[in-house]
């Protein structure tokens, strides 16, 4: 697990640093006002293109980049790939419209930690930024599960992972309890829901999830969901 996944207390006491990337100034202005109205969040920069975003990530070191997809020049997918693979990677939340599924699949492959739709409630956007800044992926059952199901079924696979029983699977890497937790993560359950399902504490769930990040080399919860689908632990039918 990379340094940015060490989500404990390194950032405690300072606001989450957010970079806004959208080619529509009105969208950026609205988000900036919304974010800066909350003391635990602060906007450290704005960009109108993917190229500008890549440069600003180097200059401002944001915790979270809220990234549009369709922009002139370098689009949000390539920008996401570059800022998540760079020497000082940032977490990316893609901001898109519900119908842009192709772009969302590509954004997940590029390293996005989550995605939002532009007609979401403003409070949900703020919550998503906080979730991703804390080292998690954004798993919104109303949108994410459908997208992950489609992603997992596509012929172009993500990089090979170890899956349940065979050379490509988590087989011997994870314990039976970790496999149960991974399955429930793949179904979109929160930590508290997993705890209730398995009759264990939330702290224990968090410990299992942290070990899954390390063992499966997953960047965040979105990647765990993808692994669960690719491994066959969860199917599109549930």
Buried (B, 14 or more C-beta within 10 A) or exposed (E): BEEBBEBEEEBEEEBBBBBBBBBEEEBBEBBBEBBEEEEEBBBBBBBBBBBBBBEBBEEBEBBBBBBBBEBEEBBBBBBBBBBBEEEEBBBBBBBBEBEBBEBBBBBBBBBBBBBBBBEBEEEEBBBBBBBBBBBBBBBBEEBBBBBBBBBBEEEEEBEEBBBBEEEBBBBEBBBEEBBBBBBBBBBBBBBEBBBEBBEBEBEBBBBBBBBBBEBBBBBBBBBBBBBBBBBEBBEEEE
